[in-house]
Amino acid sequence: MIRDRRIPINIITGFLGSGKTTLLNYWVKQPAMKDCAVLINEFGSVGIDHQLVRQVDNQVVLLESGCICCTLQNSLVNALSDLLSKALRKEIPPFSRVLIETTGMADPGSLVGLIEYEPFISQRFRFDGTVTVVDGLNIRKQIKAQYEAVKQIALADLVLISKSDLVDDEEYEEIEKVISMLNPSVRVCKVLNGEQDPAILSEIGPYNSGVDRDPKKINAWLATESASLGVASSVQPVKVSRVGMGAAKKQAISVHSNVATFSMEFDEPLDADRIIRALEAVRMQYGDSLLRLKGILNLNVDPRPVVVHGVYGTISPLTTLDSWPDDRRCSRIVFIVRAMVREQIESLFRGVLLGDPAFSSFLEPEEANI
């Protein structure tokens, strides 16, 4: 597999008061992050010790650790372009990773779309996962009152629970259960005083970090190893009648608050053109409601597995793995969506994929074969 030499970008998000700034402050002082660039909303929001700062200009500072900090007062494109230009002119050290800290009410999904599809950024950088920090004392109340908190968990590749030392074991188990229902396969860890080894970033990429180096990890990424497709312990798979080519073998559904998760599995190879058309149809019709999509596909054009990943209506380019993670050469797809349109998204995706004439507006005339 050809190595992706683009610079990885991680998004650090979390609701107000969750502890993401404390985490960021800890990370920028670690030797492993000395060649990292950090984009923040404003310097005042990050309590950086002034003894560690050397000003480069009005927007860029260098930390004693070697990290570069830059405000996000301008657009992300301008900020990244300025950093690259300064590094090329040797005004600042070269950097090999970028961390972006969002505001507490920010929607990380829009940032992912910009990273994946803005030409300047996507040619030089790659999205490498979202870290969401949640407040162990308040997260269960926040997700009931604030959809932003729900979405930040649903979009995460890693959830760090802060203030976990202030909640008892029973409450911590409830927090983990809620997170699992919102995002079944997400990795969850405790973090105390922001202390978490930054090496964990190399293990959470959506498909271009740990997964593509070791195909066996993709089952954990998809959470599809259990009989219920791993969505949640309370979720029972339901049989789906077989119609057309490669119909879904089984499906698992989980609903929590206003977010729903469902999984689909197909035995037979899928038509490559149809899967792309089905993904595009869902993106066009329900982009804002498609919080997360990830899967491994068995296509009729290539014997190797193909990985699909999408965040908040942005479908990333398909990626081919060198080998299958196990003997099950079937397509497995996980959706995390707004609960109110779960049935519509499932129906549209399945209909276009199977060539249902009810969805002829998304098909070529000769494709509507059912």
N, C-alpha and C positions, 0 to 999 in steps of 0.2 A: 504494500500500500504506500502511495506517495505521501510523504510527510507534508502536513499543512504548515507552511512557514509564516502565515499571518500572525499578527500579535493578538493573543487572547484577551478578551474583555469580560470581566465579571461585574455584574450589577449587585450592589449591596442595598437592600431595601428593608423596610420594616415600619410598623405603625409608630406614631408619635410616642416617644419615650421608651421604645423597645430596647435600646442599647446598641444600635448599629454604629453610632459614632464612637462609643467606647471600644467596640470591636475593631473599628478602623484604626483608631489610635494605637491599639495594641499591635495590629498587623504592621503598621508602617515602621515600627521600631524593631521588627524582627530581621535578623541578617538575611533570611531567605527572601525578603521583599525589598532588598536594597536597590534592585533595578526595576522597581515598579513605579508607574505613574498613577496618580490618584486624582480623579475629577470630583470636586465637591461643589455644593451650591454656593457657599461663601465661606471664606476662611473663618469668620466669626463663629460658625456653627461647629467647628472642630477645634477643641481646646489644645492646640499644638503648643508645646513649650517653646517660647520664643528663643531660648538658648539653642534650639535645634534647627532654627530656620535661617536660611540665607535668601534674601530677596533677589529675584532675577529681574522681574518687571512687575507691573501692577497686577498681573494675573497669575504669575508663576513663582513658586518658591521652591527652594531645595532644602530638604531635611538633612540633618547630620547623618542619618542612616543611608542616604543616597537616593531615597524616594523623591519623586517629583510631585508636587501638589499644584493643582490648577483649578481656578474657579470655573463654574459653568454658567457665568453670566451671559456669555455668547452661546451660540448653538453648539451642539456636540461636534458637528463637522468642523467648525472653525477652531474649537478647542483642540481637537485631535490633530488637525492640520498644523496649528501653531506649534504643538509639542513636537511633531515629527520634524518640522523645519528647524526648530531650535536644536534638536538632537543632531541633525545632519550638519548644522553649522558649528557643532560642538560647544554650543552655549550652555547646554545641559547634558548630563550623561545619557547614553542610550538606555532605552527601557524595553523590557521583554514582556510586560503584562500591564494591563490597565484595570483599575478598580473605579467604578462609578458609584458614588453614594447618592441616592435619591432623597427627596424630602419625604416626610412621614406619610403624606397623602398622595404621593406620586404613583402613577400607573407605570410599572416597569415594562408592561407589554409594548407600549409605544416606543420605548428605547430599543427593545429587541428588534422591532421592525426596521428601525433606522439603521441599526448595526448590520442587519442581514441584507438590506436592499439598497441603501444609499450607495451609489457607485464608488465614491472616493473611499468611504469607510469599508465597504465589503471587500474591496480589492486588497486592503492593507491590514484589516482587523477581522477577527471572527468572534462571535458570541460564544462564551465558554461557561455559561451557567449563571443562575441567579441565586444569591444567598439571602434568605429572609430571616431577620431576627424578630422573635416574638417575645412579648412580655409575659412571663409565666404567671404573674399575679393577675393580669387583666385580659389576656387574650380571649378567654371564653366569652367575656362580656363584649369585647370589641367586635368579634365576628358576628354577634347577634345584632349589633347596632350599626356597624360600618362595613359596607360592601368592599371598600378598599382593602381592609384587613383580610377579608376572605380571598380576594383576588391575589394579594401578595403571597399567600400560602399556596394557592392553586398553581401559581406560575413558578414556584420555587423548585430548584434542583437540590437545595440544602436548606433545612430549617434549623436554626439555632435557638434554643429556648433559654432566655436569660432569666435571672432571678429565680432559678429553679430551686435554690437553697431556701427560698422563702415559702415554698409550697410543700405540703406533705405528699407522701408516696401515692395516695389515692387520687389526689388532684392531678398530680403529674401524669398518672396513667390516663386520666380523662382527657388531658390536653393532648397526649399522644394519639388517643383514639380519634379525637376531633380532627387533628391534622391528617391522620391516615384516611379519614373519610373524604376530606377535601382534596387530598393529593396522595393517592394510594401508594405510590412507589417512592415518594420522596424520602431522602435520608434525614433523620432527625437526631440531633446531638444537643447535649447540655453545654452552656457556656457560662462561666462565672467570671465576673469583672472583665468581660471581653476577651478572656484568654482562651484561644482556640488555635491550634497549630495551623498556620496558613498553608501547609502542605496539603490540606484537605481539598484545596481548590483544584489540584491536579486530578481529583477523583470524581468530580461532579459534572463535567461537561455534558451537554445534552446528547451528543453522539460523537463528538470529535476529540474527547480526552480519553478517559479510561475505557469506554465501551469499544472504540474502534481498535484499540491495541489488544483487547482480550474479548473476543465475541461472546464468551461464556457469561460476561457481566451483563449482557443485554437482557437476560431474563429478570435480573433484579431491577434493572432500569424500567422494564415494562411491568414488573410485578405480576407475571403471568404463570408462575411455576405451580401454584396451587390449583386445586380443582375448580375453585371459584374465580380463577384468573387473578387472584391476589388483590381484588379491589378492596375488600374489608371483610373481617371475620363474620360480619352479620349479613353479608351479601350472598345470595344463592343464585347460581347460574340458571338461566331458563332456556329451554329448548326452543329453537327457531325452525320453522318448517323450511325444508330445502326446496328452493325454487331457483331456476336458472343455474348458471355456471357458478360453482364454488360458493354456494350460499353459506351464510354464517353458521358455523357448527354449534356454537353456544355463545351466550352473552351474559354478562354480569352487570348489575345496575346498583348504584349506590346514590342516595340523595341525602344531602345535608344542607340545611338552611336553604339558600337559593342557588346552590351549586350541585350538579349531578355528575356522576362518573359512570360511564358504561364502556364495556369492552366487547370486541367482536373478533371472531376467529374463523378463518376460511381454510378449508382443506386443500382445494384445488388451486393451481397457479392462477393469479389474477391477470387480467389484460392490462398491460402497462398504460395504454392510452386512456382506458376507462378509469383507472385509479387516479390518474392525474386530473381527469375531468371531474370526478367525484369530489376530490379534495378542493378543486377550484370552485365548484358549485357551492360547497359548504362555506368556503371562505368568502365568496361574493355575497351570499344570502345572509350569513350569520357570523360574519367576521368578529364583531364585537362580543358575541356570545360564546365564541370558541376560545376558551381560556387556555387549553392545552391539548395537544394531540401528539401521540408518539406511537410508533409501531415498527415492526419488522415485517417485510413483505416478501412473498414468494411470487415473482412475476414470470410471465411467459416468455420474456425476452432474454433472461439471464438466470443461470442456475444458482448464482450466489444470492445471499440475502441482501435486501435493500432496506435501509433505515429511513423512516420518515419522521419528521419532528416539526411541530408548529407551536407558536405561542401567540395568543391573542390575535388570531386572524392572519398571522404571518406564517406561511408554510416555507420552511427552509428547503434548499436544494436537496434532492435525494442523494444518499450516500451509500455506496456498496461496501459490504464487508467481505473479507477474504474467505470466510467459512461460516457455517451455521453453528450456533451455540450448542445445539444438541441434535438429536435425530428427528425432531419434529419439524419437518420442512413445510410449515404452514404459515399463513399470514395472521398476525396478531396485532390488533390496533386498540389503543386506549384513548378515550375522549374524556376531557373534563370541560363541562359546558354549564351555561346558565340553566337551571332546572326548568324554567318556564318554556324553554324551546328544545328540551332534550329529545322529545319524540319527533319533532319536525326535522332536527338535524340528522337523527338516525334514519328517518324515512328517506330524506333527500340523498344522503350518502349511499344507502343501500340501493335506492331506486336507480340512481345514475350508474353505479357500479355494475348492476345487473341488467342494465339496458331496458328498464321498465318504461313503456311508452307513455305513462303518466308524467314522466319527466323528460319528454321529447325535446323541450326547449334547450336542454343541456346536452343533447345527444346529436350525433350526425344521423340523418334520416335512415340509413341502413343499419344503425345500431339498435334501434328499438325493436328487439326481437322476442319480447315476451307477450 
